[in-house]
Amino acid sequence: MGISDLYLSIGQQRNISHFANIVRIAKSDNQISPEEIEFLGKISKKYNISEEQFKDIIKFPEKIPTIAHLDCVERIERLYDLLGMVKADQHVEEQEILMLRRIVTGLAFPLNRVDMVVDHSIAMDMDGVSADSFTDSILKLLKMR
């Protein structure tokens, strides 16, 4: 195995971990809506999740650990995808917010700012907000810009 293979393996592990986190949010209210399935399909393609991996992760997302070794911008990009799942069916459920808080904590956002980051993210109108604009907003919130 070459270095590039190792990098792809680590990158794919991160993608699988992230996808499992998104599935955790989808399943947090004990059902996955058609809109959420559609969103999961798009995300799985974005992160090169195979059909077999997709099915396995949908069944048992808890078997996949959260990988927190990401830089700040990568964590915010992951949060953007997670928020997309929370808002995919136009109904933000309390269970989804609780799961999002756990995942944001697992992604190693500053513990004293997890609630602030999640609350700010949930309050944002995501229609037309690009990942870059979202990232800028969170960086400003964290006083990193």
C-alpha positions in Angstrom: 0.0 0.0 0.0 1.4 3.3 -1.1 1.2 6.6 0.8 -1.6 7.8 -1.6 -3.6 4.6 -0.8 -3.1 5.3 2.9 -4.3 8.9 2.5 -7.3 7.7 0.5 -8.1 5.2 3.2 -7.9 7.8 6.0 -10.0 10.2 3.9 -12.6 7.6 3.2 -12.7 6.6 6.9 -13.4 10.3 7.7 -16.2 10.4 5.0 -17.8 7.2 6.3 -17.6 8.6 9.9 -19.2 11.8 8.7 -21.9 10.0 6.8 -22.7 7.9 9.9 -23.1 11.1 11.9 -25.6 12.4 9.3 -27.5 9.1 9.5 -27.6 9.4 13.3 -29.4 12.7 13.0 -31.8 11.2 10.4 -32.6 8.3 12.7 -32.8 10.4 15.9 -36.6 10.7 15.6 -36.9 7.0 14.9 -37.9 7.4 11.3 -36.2 8.5 8.1 -38.4 10.7 5.9 -38.3 10.5 2.1 -36.7 14.0 2.1 -34.0 12.7 4.4 -33.4 9.6 2.3 -33.0 11.9 -0.7 -30.5 14.1 1.2 -28.6 11.0 2.3 -28.4 9.8 -1.3 -26.8 13.1 -2.3 -24.4 13.1 0.6 -23.4 9.5 0.0 -22.4 10.4 -3.6 -20.6 13.5 -2.4 -18.5 11.3 -0.1 -18.1 8.3 -2.3 -20.1 6.0 -0.1 -20.8 2.7 -1.9 -24.3 1.2 -2.1 -23.3 -1.6 0.3 -21.7 0.9 2.8 -24.9 3.1 2.5 -27.1 0.2 3.5 -24.9 -0.9 6.3 -24.6 2.6 7.8 -28.3 3.2 7.5 -28.9 0.0 9.5 -26.2 0.5 12.2 -24.7 4.0 12.2 -23.7 3.6 15.8 -21.1 1.0 14.8 -19.1 3.8 13.1 -16.9 6.0 15.4 -16.8 9.7 15.1 -13.4 10.9 13.8 -12.6 14.3 15.4 -9.1 14.9 13.9 -10.2 17.6 11.5 -9.1 21.2 11.3 -11.6 23.9 12.3 -12.8 24.7 8.7 -13.3 20.9 8.1 -15.4 20.6 11.3 -17.6 23.6 10.2 -18.0 22.0 6.7 -19.2 18.8 8.4 -21.5 20.8 10.6 -23.0 22.4 7.4 -23.8 18.9 6.1 -25.2 17.8 9.4 -27.4 20.9 9.6 -28.6 20.0 6.1 -29.9 16.7 7.4 -31.6 18.4 10.4 -33.5 20.7 8.1 -34.0 18.3 5.2 -37.6 17.5 6.0 -38.5 21.0 7.1 -39.2 19.8 10.7 -36.5 20.4 13.3 -37.1 17.8 16.0 -35.7 18.1 19.5 -34.1 14.6 19.2 -32.3 15.9 16.1 -30.9 18.9 18.0 -29.8 16.7 20.9 -28.0 14.3 18.5 -26.5 17.3 16.7 -25.1 18.6 20.0 -23.5 15.2 20.7 -21.9 15.0 17.3 -20.7 18.6 17.4 -19.1 17.8 20.8 -17.6 14.6 19.2 -16.2 16.7 16.4 -14.1 18.6 19.0 -15.7 22.0 18.8 -14.8 24.0 22.0 -17.0 22.4 24.7 -17.9 25.8 26.1 -19.2 26.9 22.7 -21.1 23.8 21.5 -24.5 25.1 22.6 -23.8 28.5 21.0 -22.7 26.9 17.7 -25.7 24.6 17.5 -28.2 27.2 18.5 -26.8 29.7 16.0 -26.7 27.1 13.2 -30.3 26.0 13.9 -31.5 29.6 13.9 -29.9 30.3 10.5 -32.2 30.3 7.4 -30.2 27.8 5.3 -32.0 28.6 2.0 -29.4 29.9 -0.3 -26.6 29.9 2.3 -23.4 28.5 0.7 -21.0 26.4 2.7 -18.5 29.2 2.5 -21.0 31.8 3.9 -21.9 29.3 6.7 -18.2 28.7 7.5 -17.6 32.5 7.7 -20.6 32.9 10.0 -19.4 30.2 12.4 -15.8 31.4 12.3 -17.1 34.9 13.3 -19.2 33.3 16.0 -16.1 31.5 17.4 -14.2 34.8 17.1 -11.8 33.2 14.6 -12.4 35.8 11.9 
